[in-house]
């Protein structure tokens, strides 16, 4: 009948069981892998902290940098004009 559910043939179980790459390693190899991965994680954290400090420092510098007043802009423009004519 048309209303009966059909089996999905493409969803068959694979013949060979899946094994992770860690299962093929010896105990010493797994220990070495963990050490290298931990060092990489530490370096990544140091790099992220450094980048965060730089961005925070840039934000603080940009916030505290005072914009020149109109008088200061006019004085600067006059100084540049005098240097050009001078």
LUMRODREN-813111 format. One record per residue: residue in one letter; residue number from 1; x, y negated, z negated of N, C-alpha, C in turn. Coordinates in steps of 0.02 Angstrom, whole numbers, plus 50000, padded with zeros to 5 digits. Layout:
N
{resn=A resi=NUM n.px=X n.py=Y n.pz=Z ca.px=X ca.py=Y ca.pz=Z c.px=X c.py=Y c.pz=Z}
...
// end
This chain:
86
{resn=X resi=1 n.px=50041 n.py=50059 n.pz=50000 ca.px=50000 ca.py=50000 ca.pz=50000 c.px=50044 c.py=49937 c.pz=50000}
{resn=X resi=2 n.px=50016 n.py=49883 n.pz=50022 ca.px=50054 ca.py=49821 ca.pz=50028 c.px=50066 c.py=49789 c.pz=49960}
{resn=X resi=3 n.px=50024 n.py=49800 n.pz=49911 ca.px=50030 ca.py=49767 ca.pz=49847 c.px=50078 c.py=49800 c.pz=49798}
{resn=X resi=4 n.px=50106 n.py=49857 n.pz=49815 ca.px=50151 ca.py=49891 ca.pz=49768 c.px=50221 c.py=49860 c.pz=49771}
{resn=X resi=5 n.px=50254 n.py=49854 n.pz=49714 ca.px=50321 ca.py=49825 ca.pz=49714 c.px=50371 c.py=49872 c.pz=49748}
{resn=X resi=6 n.px=50419 n.py=49843 n.pz=49781 ca.px=50469 ca.py=49882 ca.pz=49816 c.px=50535 c.py=49876 c.pz=49779}
{resn=X resi=7 n.px=50576 n.py=49927 n.pz=49785 ca.px=50642 ca.py=49925 ca.pz=49752 c.px=50689 c.py=49881 c.pz=49793}
{resn=X resi=8 n.px=50734 n.py=49851 n.pz=49758 ca.px=50783 ca.py=49809 ca.pz=49791 c.px=50847 c.py=49850 c.pz=49799}
{resn=X resi=9 n.px=50860 n.py=49873 n.pz=49858 ca.px=50916 ca.py=49917 ca.pz=49870 c.px=50982 c.py=49880 c.pz=49862}
{resn=X resi=10 n.px=50984 n.py=49814 n.pz=49874 ca.px=51046 ca.py=49777 ca.pz=49870 c.px=51069 c.py=49768 c.pz=49797}
{resn=X resi=11 n.px=51027 n.py=49783 n.pz=49749 ca.px=51045 ca.py=49775 ca.pz=49678 c.px=51069 c.py=49840 c.pz=49648}
{resn=X resi=12 n.px=51102 n.py=49881 n.pz=49686 ca.px=51127 ca.py=49944 ca.pz=49658 c.px=51189 c.py=49932 c.pz=49615}
{resn=X resi=13 n.px=51202 n.py=49976 n.pz=49569 ca.px=51259 ca.py=49971 ca.pz=49524 c.px=51322 c.py=49989 c.pz=49563}
{resn=X resi=14 n.px=51375 n.py=49949 n.pz=49555 ca.px=51437 ca.py=49965 ca.pz=49591 c.px=51466 c.py=50031 c.pz=49569}
{resn=X resi=15 n.px=51501 n.py=50064 n.pz=49614 ca.px=51529 ca.py=50131 ca.pz=49600 c.px=51587 c.py=50127 c.pz=49551}
{resn=X resi=16 n.px=51630 n.py=50075 n.pz=49558 ca.px=51687 ca.py=50068 ca.pz=49513 c.px=51670 c.py=50018 c.pz=49458}
{resn=X resi=17 n.px=51683 n.py=50034 n.pz=49396 ca.px=51668 ca.py=49987 ca.pz=49342 c.px=51714 c.py=49926 c.pz=49345}
{resn=X resi=18 n.px=51689 n.py=49869 n.pz=49324 ca.px=51729 ca.py=49808 ca.pz=49323 c.px=51774 c.py=49808 c.pz=49263}
{resn=X resi=19 n.px=51838 n.py=49792 n.pz=49274 ca.px=51886 ca.py=49786 ca.pz=49218 c.px=51919 c.py=49718 c.pz=49223}
{resn=X resi=20 n.px=51923 n.py=49684 n.pz=49168 ca.px=51955 ca.py=49619 ca.pz=49168 c.px=52031 c.py=49627 c.pz=49175}
{resn=X resi=21 n.px=52064 n.py=49573 n.pz=49193 ca.px=52137 ca.py=49577 ca.pz=49202 c.px=52172 c.py=49585 c.pz=49135}
{resn=X resi=22 n.px=52139 n.py=49565 n.pz=49080 ca.px=52169 ca.py=49574 ca.pz=49013 c.px=52171 c.py=49647 c.pz=48993}
{resn=X resi=23 n.px=52124 n.py=49686 n.pz=49019 ca.px=52121 ca.py=49757 ca.pz=49002 c.px=52180 c.py=49795 c.pz=49032}
{resn=X resi=24 n.px=52207 n.py=49769 n.pz=49086 ca.px=52263 ca.py=49803 ca.pz=49118 c.px=52331 c.py=49784 c.pz=49087}
{resn=X resi=25 n.px=52332 n.py=49734 n.pz=49042 ca.px=52394 ca.py=49712 ca.pz=49011 c.px=52410 c.py=49752 c.pz=48949}
{resn=X resi=26 n.px=52474 n.py=49755 n.pz=48934 ca.px=52495 ca.py=49787 ca.pz=48872 c.px=52487 c.py=49737 c.pz=48815}
{resn=X resi=27 n.px=52497 n.py=49761 n.pz=48754 ca.px=52489 ca.py=49718 ca.pz=48696 c.px=52540 c.py=49660 c.pz=48697}
{resn=X resi=28 n.px=52601 n.py=49674 n.pz=48717 ca.px=52652 ca.py=49621 ca.pz=48720 c.px=52635 c.py=49570 c.pz=48774}
{resn=X resi=29 n.px=52610 n.py=49593 n.pz=48830 ca.px=52591 ca.py=49548 ca.pz=48884 c.px=52532 c.py=49503 c.pz=48862}
{resn=X resi=30 n.px=52484 n.py=49532 n.pz=48826 ca.px=52428 ca.py=49492 ca.pz=48802 c.px=52450 c.py=49440 c.pz=48752}
{resn=X resi=31 n.px=52497 n.py=49459 n.pz=48709 ca.px=52524 ca.py=49412 ca.pz=48660 c.px=52560 c.py=49354 c.pz=48695}
{resn=X resi=32 n.px=52600 n.py=49370 n.pz=48744 ca.px=52636 ca.py=49319 ca.pz=48782 c.px=52586 c.py=49273 c.pz=48819}
{resn=X resi=33 n.px=52535 n.py=49303 n.pz=48848 ca.px=52484 ca.py=49264 ca.pz=48883 c.px=52450 c.py=49215 c.pz=48835}
{resn=X resi=34 n.px=52433 n.py=49238 n.pz=48775 ca.px=52400 ca.py=49196 ca.pz=48725 c.px=52446 c.py=49139 c.pz=48704}
{resn=X resi=35 n.px=52510 n.py=49152 n.pz=48695 ca.px=52558 ca.py=49100 ca.pz=48675 c.px=52562 c.py=49045 c.pz=48729}
{resn=X resi=36 n.px=52568 n.py=49066 n.pz=48791 ca.px=52572 ca.py=49018 ca.pz=48847 c.px=52508 c.py=48978 c.pz=48852}
{resn=X resi=37 n.px=52451 n.py=49011 n.pz=48845 ca.px=52387 ca.py=48976 ca.pz=48849 c.px=52379 c.py=48927 c.pz=48792}
{resn=X resi=38 n.px=52401 n.py=48944 n.pz=48732 ca.px=52397 ca.py=48899 ca.pz=48675 c.px=52442 c.py=48838 c.pz=48684}
{resn=X resi=39 n.px=52502 n.py=48848 n.pz=48710 ca.px=52547 ca.py=48791 ca.pz=48724 c.px=52516 c.py=48745 c.pz=48776}
{resn=X resi=40 n.px=52487 n.py=48774 n.pz=48827 ca.px=52455 ca.py=48733 ca.pz=48879 c.px=52397 c.py=48693 c.pz=48850}
{resn=X resi=41 n.px=52358 n.py=48723 n.pz=48806 ca.px=52303 ca.py=48688 ca.pz=48774 c.px=52328 c.py=48630 c.pz=48731}
{resn=X resi=42 n.px=52383 n.py=48641 n.pz=48694 ca.px=52412 ca.py=48588 ca.pz=48653 c.px=52436 c.py=48530 c.pz=48697}
{resn=X resi=43 n.px=52469 n.py=48546 n.pz=48752 ca.px=52492 ca.py=48493 ca.pz=48798 c.px=52433 c.py=48455 c.pz=48827}
{resn=X resi=44 n.px=52380 n.py=48490 n.pz=48843 ca.px=52320 ca.py=48459 ca.pz=48871 c.px=52289 c.py=48411 c.pz=48819}
{resn=X resi=45 n.px=52286 n.py=48432 n.pz=48756 ca.px=52259 ca.py=48389 ca.pz=48703 c.px=52302 c.py=48327 c.pz=48693}
{resn=X resi=46 n.px=52368 n.py=48335 n.pz=48695 ca.px=52414 ca.py=48278 ca.pz=48687 c.px=52403 c.py=48229 c.pz=48745}
{resn=X resi=47 n.px=52398 n.py=48255 n.pz=48805 ca.px=52388 ca.py=48212 ca.pz=48864 c.px=52321 c.py=48175 c.pz=48859}
{resn=X resi=48 n.px=52268 n.py=48210 n.pz=48838 ca.px=52203 ca.py=48178 ca.pz=48832 c.px=52203 c.py=48124 c.pz=48777}
{resn=X resi=49 n.px=52236 n.py=48137 n.pz=48721 ca.px=52241 ca.py=48087 ca.pz=48668 c.px=52280 c.py=48026 c.pz=48692}
{resn=X resi=50 n.px=52333 n.py=48037 n.pz=48729 ca.px=52373 ca.py=47981 ca.pz=48756 c.px=52331 c.py=47940 c.pz=48804}
{resn=X resi=51 n.px=52295 n.py=47972 n.pz=48848 ca.px=52252 ca.py=47936 ca.pz=48896 c.px=52198 c.py=47897 c.pz=48859}
{resn=X resi=52 n.px=52169 n.py=47927 n.pz=48807 ca.px=52117 ca.py=47893 ca.pz=48768 c.px=52146 c.py=47831 c.pz=48733}
{resn=X resi=53 n.px=52206 n.py=47837 n.pz=48706 ca.px=52237 ca.py=47780 ca.pz=48673 c.px=52250 c.py=47723 c.pz=48723}
{resn=X resi=54 n.px=52273 n.py=47741 n.pz=48782 ca.px=52286 ca.py=47690 ca.pz=48833 c.px=52222 c.py=47654 c.pz=48853}
{resn=X resi=55 n.px=52168 n.py=47691 n.pz=48864 ca.px=52105 ca.py=47660 ca.pz=48884 c.px=52077 c.py=47616 c.pz=48827}
{resn=X resi=56 n.px=52083 n.py=47639 n.pz=48765 ca.px=52059 ca.py=47599 ca.pz=48709 c.px=52101 c.py=47535 c.pz=48702}
{resn=X resi=57 n.px=52166 n.py=47541 n.pz=48712 ca.px=52210 ca.py=47482 ca.pz=48709 c.px=52192 c.py=47433 c.pz=48764}
{resn=X resi=58 n.px=52180 n.py=47458 n.pz=48824 ca.px=52161 ca.py=47415 ca.pz=48879 c.px=52095 c.py=47379 c.pz=48866}
{resn=X resi=59 n.px=52047 n.py=47416 n.pz=48836 ca.px=51983 ca.py=47385 ca.pz=48819 c.px=51992 c.py=47329 c.pz=48769}
{resn=X resi=60 n.px=52033 n.py=47342 n.pz=48717 ca.px=52044 ca.py=47291 ca.pz=48666 c.px=52079 c.py=47230 c.pz=48696}
{resn=X resi=61 n.px=52128 n.py=47242 n.pz=48739 ca.px=52164 ca.py=47186 ca.pz=48770 c.px=52117 c.py=47145 c.pz=48815}
{resn=X resi=62 n.px=52074 n.py=47178 n.pz=48851 ca.px=52029 ca.py=47142 ca.pz=48895 c.px=51976 c.py=47104 c.pz=48856}
{resn=X resi=63 n.px=51957 n.py=47130 n.pz=48798 ca.px=51907 ca.py=47095 ca.pz=48757 c.px=51937 c.py=47034 c.pz=48722}
{resn=X resi=64 n.px=51999 n.py=47040 n.pz=48700 ca.px=52030 ca.py=46986 ca.pz=48662 c.px=52062 c.py=46932 c.pz=48707}
{resn=X resi=65 n.px=52070 n.py=46948 n.pz=48769 ca.px=52100 ca.py=46899 ca.pz=48814 c.px=52051 c.py=46842 c.pz=48825}
{resn=X resi=66 n.px=52070 n.py=46783 n.pz=48804 ca.px=52025 ca.py=46725 ca.pz=48809 c.px=52026 c.py=46699 c.pz=48881}
{resn=X resi=67 n.px=51968 n.py=46681 n.pz=48905 ca.px=51964 ca.py=46651 ca.pz=48971 c.px=51986 c.py=46579 c.pz=48966}
{resn=X resi=68 n.px=52024 n.py=46555 n.pz=49015 ca.px=52048 ca.py=46485 ca.pz=49011 c.px=51989 c.py=46436 c.pz=49017}
{resn=X resi=69 n.px=51995 n.py=46383 n.pz=48980 ca.px=51942 ca.py=46333 ca.pz=48982 c.px=51946 c.py=46293 c.pz=49047}
{resn=X resi=70 n.px=51897 n.py=46252 n.pz=49059 ca.px=51896 ca.py=46211 ca.pz=49119 c.px=51954 c.py=46162 c.pz=49120}
{resn=X resi=71 n.px=51971 n.py=46135 n.pz=49062 ca.px=52027 ca.py=46088 ca.pz=49057 c.px=52093 c.py=46124 c.pz=49073}
{resn=X resi=72 n.px=52101 n.py=46186 n.pz=49048 ca.px=52162 ca.py=46224 ca.pz=49061 c.px=52167 c.py=46241 c.pz=49135}
{resn=X resi=73 n.px=52111 n.py=46258 n.pz=49167 ca.px=52111 ca.py=46273 ca.pz=49238 c.px=52130 c.py=46211 c.pz=49279}
{resn=X resi=74 n.px=52103 n.py=46153 n.pz=49260 ca.px=52118 ca.py=46090 ca.pz=49294 c.px=52191 c.py=46072 c.pz=49287}
{resn=X resi=75 n.px=52218 n.py=46080 n.pz=49226 ca.px=52289 ca.py=46066 ca.pz=49214 c.px=52333 c.py=46112 c.pz=49256}
{resn=X resi=76 n.px=52316 n.py=46176 n.pz=49258 ca.px=52354 ca.py=46224 ca.pz=49298 c.px=52352 c.py=46205 c.pz=49372}
{resn=X resi=77 n.px=52293 n.py=46186 n.pz=49396 ca.px=52287 ca.py=46167 ca.pz=49467 c.px=52329 c.py=46105 c.pz=49482}
{resn=X resi=78 n.px=52328 n.py=46057 n.pz=49436 ca.px=52369 ca.py=45996 ca.pz=49445 c.px=52443 c.py=46012 c.pz=49446}
{resn=X resi=79 n.px=52465 n.py=46056 n.pz=49400 ca.px=52535 ca.py=46076 ca.pz=49398 c.px=52556 c.py=46109 c.pz=49464}
{resn=X resi=80 n.px=52514 n.py=46153 n.pz=49490 ca.px=52529 ca.py=46187 ca.pz=49554 c.px=52533 c.py=46137 c.pz=49610}
{resn=X resi=81 n.px=52487 n.py=46088 n.pz=49610 ca.px=52486 ca.py=46038 ca.pz=49663 c.px=52549 c.py=45995 c.pz=49661}
{resn=X resi=82 n.px=52571 n.py=45975 n.pz=49601 ca.px=52630 ca.py=45934 ca.pz=49593 c.px=52692 c.py=45973 c.pz=49616}
{resn=X resi=83 n.px=52694 n.py=46039 n.pz=49601 ca.px=52751 ca.py=46080 ca.pz=49622 c.px=52754 c.py=46085 c.pz=49698}
{resn=X resi=84 n.px=52697 n.py=46089 n.pz=49730 ca.px=52696 ca.py=46094 ca.pz=49803 c.px=52716 c.py=46029 c.pz=49836}
{resn=X resi=85 n.px=52696 n.py=45974 n.pz=49807 ca.px=52712 ca.py=45909 ca.pz=49836 c.px=52783 c.py=45886 c.pz=49818}
{resn=X resi=86 n.px=52807 n.py=45913 n.pz=49763 ca.px=52866 ca.py=45889 ca.pz=49733 c.px=52932 c.py=45893 c.pz=49755}
// end
